[in-house]
Amino acid sequence: MLTLPARFAAVILCFAPLLQQRSWRHAEVLLVGAILAPGRRTVSSILRISGLCRERRFVNYHRVLNRAAWSGRAAARVLLGLLLDAFL
């Protein structure tokens, strides 16, 4: 996985409580890869940009999006809090 600067990692970690620890490891890769990936942000392109294109268990990254229990509303609340902190 890519090594992140401390300030960026702190922002990404704000989303960690939304998922279980096992799912969070995969979600973190997906989140960072989605920020870095040019063009369409598919799981395959995210894994490619993250250097995990030869990952054997790539299906686990797909499962984060369709099976893991997470709330889009809770993620939006975290994001809104981060934006308010940045601009106020």
TAKA-V658550 format. One line per field, one symbol per residue. ss: DSSP state (H for helix, E for strand, - for the rest). phi: phi as a letter, one per 30 degrees, with the letter a starting at -180 (. if undefined). burial: 1 if it has 16 or more other ideal C-beta (glycine too) atoms within 10 Angstrom, else 0. Layout:
# TAKA-V658550
ss: ???
phi: ???
burial: ???
This chain:
# TAKA-V658550
ss: -----HHHHHHHH--HHH--HHHHHHHHHHHHHHHH------HHHHHHH---------HHHHHHHH-----HHHHHHHHHHHHHHHH-
phi: .ddcdedddddddddeddbdedddedddddddddddddidcdddddddddicdcddcddddddedccddbcdddddddddddddddcc
burial: 0000000000000010011000110111111110001000001011101101000000011001000101000010000000000000
